[in-house]
């Protein structure tokens, strides 16, 4: 168990990172955050004598060394859902190479504790590159000599979250696609008969509140049971995508209540995105191949281990969203 040490955080000025930093500060930790834009970080993060901003980039060895020197633990929250090759922000660079750089620096500098943000669906056989590189990042952490913990969150929601802001915009009817609330449908083969037909259905999702995710990350640093463990993080409520979108629509001010959820076959959307990327028009779509694939998969998980080890008690989506919806 760590007692008020210094925690180094990467990705600390992002949506999840802001909440993790606040949770750590509230628990009395000294926090160091690696930031690329100090002005944006100052606006996003609280003012505190226990918070230090370290200018730099996790892709740079020297900046990583500066961040981690003298730290007792590292929390890695870096991740992207879509690549930006012009800025050299690829899944392999940020999910794999950055994780390797951080882990090796921790081992070299004597930082004993490491907490990694992964994702539900991370797998070496995942259909999406996002899933495969997240798993590869996990493997680097697992094979290290550090006292590690890995978290796999479901869809994370809260004020300032990209998905919630996007869904609320759809519900207004003022942004694309204007006339419906889009989501991806999953297609499964009927295996009861040879060469069975492909059946469409709505994927299930178990959204987890960003405050609950932040709590779990901080709690793991104070609980020795979490060392060497991988935890699913999800909310207490399972919904279909249409149910979730309808709830967002019905509880967001200014929504067009006539808009209905409309499912797009995920595999077809993935093929379309892949074709658009091939001819250089991928940036015109609001999703890429991987996002379509993952959006059509269930994002639900058992929480038994997190509940037992960490006393994780997540909030339900509907009540939580309704409470913060007036802030959107």
C-alpha positions in Angstrom: 0.0 0.0 0.0 1.3 3.4 -0.9 1.0 6.3 1.6 0.9 9.8 0.0 3.7 9.2 -2.6 4.2 10.9 -5.9 2.1 9.6 -8.7 3.1 10.2 -12.3 0.2 10.4 -14.8 0.2 10.2 -18.6 -2.9 11.3 -20.4 -3.8 13.3 -17.3 -5.4 16.3 -19.0 -7.9 14.2 -21.0 -11.5 13.3 -20.2 -10.7 10.3 -17.9 -7.3 11.8 -16.8 -8.8 14.9 -15.3 -11.0 12.9 -13.0 -8.2 10.5 -12.1 -6.0 13.5 -11.2 -8.7 15.0 -9.0 -9.3 11.7 -7.2 -5.6 11.3 -6.5 -5.3 14.9 -5.2 -8.4 14.4 -3.0 -6.7 11.4 -1.5 -3.6 13.4 -0.6 -1.2 12.3 -3.3 1.3 14.5 -5.0 0.6 14.2 -8.7 2.8 14.9 -11.7 1.1 15.1 -15.1 2.9 14.9 -18.5 1.3 17.5 -20.7 1.9 18.7 -24.3 0.0 21.9 -23.9 0.4 23.7 -20.6 -2.3 26.2 -21.2 -4.9 23.6 -22.0 -3.8 21.5 -19.1 -4.1 24.5 -16.7 -7.7 25.0 -17.9 -8.6 21.4 -17.5 -6.9 20.5 -14.2 -7.4 22.0 -10.7 -5.0 24.4 -9.1 -3.2 22.6 -6.3 0.2 22.9 -4.7 0.3 19.1 -4.9 0.0 19.1 -8.7 3.0 19.5 -11.0 2.8 19.9 -14.8 5.7 18.4 -16.7 5.9 19.6 -20.3 6.6 16.9 -22.8 5.5 14.0 -24.9 5.3 10.3 -23.9 6.9 9.5 -27.3 10.1 11.2 -26.1 12.4 9.2 -23.9 13.8 12.3 -22.2 10.4 13.7 -21.3 9.3 10.3 -19.9 12.5 10.2 -17.8 11.8 13.7 -16.4 8.2 12.7 -15.5 9.1 9.5 -13.7 12.3 10.5 -11.9 11.4 10.5 -8.2 7.9 9.1 -8.7 6.6 6.1 -6.7 3.9 5.0 -9.2 2.9 5.6 -12.8 -0.7 5.7 -14.1 -0.8 5.4 -17.9 -4.1 6.7 -19.4 -2.8 7.3 -22.9 -5.0 5.9 -25.7 -6.8 6.9 -28.9 -9.9 5.5 -30.5 -8.9 6.6 -34.0 -5.5 7.1 -35.6 -4.2 10.4 -36.9 -1.3 9.5 -39.1 -0.5 13.1 -40.0 0.3 13.7 -36.3 1.9 10.3 -36.0 -0.7 9.2 -33.5 -1.1 5.6 -34.3 -2.4 2.7 -32.3 1.0 1.0 -32.4 2.9 4.1 -31.3 0.5 5.1 -28.4 -0.8 1.8 -27.2 2.3 -0.3 -27.6 5.5 1.8 -28.0 4.6 4.4 -25.4 3.6 1.7 -22.9 6.9 -0.1 -23.5 8.8 3.2 -23.0 7.0 3.9 -19.7 7.5 0.4 -18.4 11.2 0.3 -19.2 11.7 3.8 -17.7 9.9 2.7 -14.5 12.1 -0.3 -14.2 15.2 1.7 -14.8 14.3 4.5 -12.4 13.0 2.3 -9.6 9.3 3.2 -10.0 7.7 0.2 -8.4 4.0 0.5 -9.2 2.2 0.7 -12.6 -1.5 1.1 -13.4 -2.5 0.7 -17.1 -5.7 1.8 -18.9 -6.8 -0.9 -21.3 -10.3 -1.6 -22.7 -13.0 -4.2 -22.7 -12.5 -6.3 -25.8 -8.7 -6.1 -25.7 -7.4 -9.3 -27.2 -4.6 -10.7 -29.4 -7.4 -12.0 -31.7 -9.5 -8.8 -31.7 -11.0 -7.9 -35.0 -9.9 -4.2 -34.6 -6.3 -3.0 -34.5 -7.3 -0.9 -31.5 -8.2 -4.1 -29.6 -5.0 -5.9 -30.6 -2.7 -3.1 -29.7 -4.4 -2.6 -26.4 -3.8 -6.2 -25.6 -0.1 -5.9 -26.8 0.2 -3.0 -24.4 -1.2 -5.2 -21.6 1.3 -7.9 -22.4 4.2 -5.5 -22.0 2.9 -4.5 -18.6 2.2 -8.2 -17.5 5.8 -9.3 -18.5 7.4 -6.4 -16.5 9.0 -6.6 -13.1 6.6 -3.9 -11.8 3.7 -4.3 -9.4 1.1 -3.8 -12.0 -2.7 -3.5 -12.3 -4.7 -3.3 -15.6 -8.2 -2.0 -16.0 -10.5 -2.7 -18.9 -13.3 -0.2 -18.9 -16.5 -0.3 -20.9 -17.9 2.8 -22.6 -17.0 5.7 -20.2 -19.6 8.4 -19.8 -19.7 11.8 -18.1 -19.7 15.5 -18.7 -17.0 16.3 -21.2 -16.9 12.8 -22.6 -16.6 12.6 -26.4 -19.4 10.1 -26.8 -21.9 11.8 -24.6 -21.3 15.1 -26.3 -21.7 13.5 -29.7 -24.8 11.7 -28.8 -26.4 14.8 -27.3 -25.6 16.6 -30.5 -27.2 13.9 -32.6 -30.3 14.2 -30.4 -30.6 17.9 -31.1 -31.0 17.2 -34.8 -28.6 20.0 -35.7 -25.6 17.8 -36.7 -25.2 14.8 -38.9 -27.1 12.5 -39.5 -29.9 15.0 -38.6 -32.8 12.6 -39.1 -31.9 9.7 -36.8 -29.7 8.5 -33.9 -27.0 6.2 -35.4 -25.5 3.1 -33.9 -23.9 -0.1 -35.3 -25.8 -3.4 -35.3 -24.0 -6.8 -34.8 -24.3 -9.6 -37.2 -24.1 -13.2 -36.0 -24.3 -16.5 -37.9 -27.0 -18.9 -37.1 -24.9 -21.9 -36.1 -27.8 -24.2 -35.5 -27.6 -25.3 -39.2 -24.7 -25.6 -41.6 -24.1 -22.3 -43.6 -26.7 -20.6 -41.4 -28.0 -17.2 -42.2 -26.6 -14.0 -40.7 -28.9 -12.4 -38.1 -28.8 -8.8 -37.0 -29.3 -7.7 -33.4 -28.6 -4.7 -31.2 -25.4 -4.9 -29.2 -25.5 -4.4 -25.5 -23.5 -1.8 -23.5 -22.8 -1.4 -19.8 -21.7 2.3 -19.5 -19.5 3.2 -16.6 -19.3 6.6 -15.0 -16.0 8.4 -15.3 -16.0 9.1 -11.6 -16.2 5.4 -10.9 -13.3 4.7 -13.2 -11.2 7.4 -11.5 -12.1 5.9 -8.1 -11.0 2.4 -9.1 -7.6 3.6 -10.4 -6.9 5.5 -7.2 -8.2 2.7 -5.0 -5.9 0.1 -6.7 -2.9 2.1 -5.5 -4.1 1.6 -1.9 -4.9 -2.1 -2.2 -2.3 -4.8 -2.4 -4.8 -7.3 -3.7 -4.9 -5.4 -7.0 -1.2 -6.1 -7.8 -0.9 -8.5 -10.8 -4.7 -8.3 -11.5 -6.8 -7.4 -14.5 -10.2 -5.8 -13.7 -13.2 -5.1 -15.9 -14.8 -1.8 -15.2 -18.5 -1.3 -16.2 -21.6 0.2 -14.8 -24.4 -1.5 -12.9 -26.8 -1.3 -15.8 -26.9 -3.2 -19.1 -28.8 -1.5 -22.0 -29.1 -2.0 -25.7 -27.8 0.8 -27.8 -31.3 2.0 -28.8 -32.3 2.1 -25.1 -29.2 4.2 -24.3 -29.7 6.6 -27.2 -33.3 7.1 -26.4 -32.5 7.8 -22.7 -29.9 10.4 -23.8 -32.4 12.0 -26.2 -35.2 12.1 -23.7 -33.1 13.7 -20.9 -31.1 16.2 -22.9 -32.5 19.8 -23.2 -33.3 20.9 -26.7 -33.5 17.4 -28.1 -35.8 16.5 -31.0 -37.9 13.7 -29.5 -39.1 12.6 -32.9 -35.6 11.2 -33.8 -35.4 7.4 -33.5 -32.3 5.2 -33.2 -31.4 3.6 -36.5 -28.9 0.7 -36.6 -26.3 0.3 -39.4 -24.8 -3.2 -39.9 -21.4 -2.8 -38.3 -19.6 -5.1 -40.8 -21.0 -3.1 -43.8 -20.0 0.2 -42.1 -16.5 -1.2 -41.5 -16.1 -2.2 -45.2 -17.3 1.2 -46.3 -14.8 2.9 -43.9 -12.0 0.7 -45.1 -12.8 1.6 -48.8 -13.0 5.3 -48.0 -9.6 5.1 -46.2 -8.1 3.3 -49.2 -9.0 6.1 -51.6 -8.0 8.8 -49.1 -11.5 9.9 -48.0 -11.5 8.2 -44.6 -11.4 11.5 -42.8 -14.8 12.5 -44.2 -16.5 9.7 -42.2 -17.3 10.1 -38.5 -16.0 6.6 -37.9 -13.2 4.3 -39.1 -13.2 0.6 -39.7 -12.3 -0.3 -36.2 -14.9 1.9 -34.6 -17.6 0.3 -36.7 -16.4 -3.2 -35.7 -16.2 -2.4 -32.0 -19.4 -0.5 -32.0 -21.3 -3.5 -33.2 -19.9 -5.7 -30.4 -21.3 -6.1 -26.9 -19.5 -4.1 -24.3 -20.5 -5.8 -21.1 -18.6 -7.6 -18.4 -18.8 -9.4 -15.1 -17.6 -7.3 -12.2 -17.1 -10.0 -9.5 -13.4 -9.5 -9.0 -13.5 -5.7 -8.9 -16.3 -5.8 -6.4 -14.5 -8.4 -4.2 -11.0 -6.9 -4.3 -11.7 -3.2 -4.6 -15.3 -3.0 -3.3 -16.1 -1.4 -6.6 -19.8 -0.3 -6.6 -20.6 1.5 -9.9 -23.5 3.7 -10.5 -26.4 2.9 -13.0 -26.3 4.8 -16.3 -29.8 6.1 -16.4 -29.9 7.9 -13.0 -26.4 9.2 -13.4 -26.9 10.6 -16.9 -30.2 12.2 -15.8 -28.4 14.0 -13.0 -25.6 15.5 -15.1 -27.6 16.1 -18.3 -28.5 19.7 -17.4 -24.8 20.5 -17.7 -24.6 19.4 -21.3 
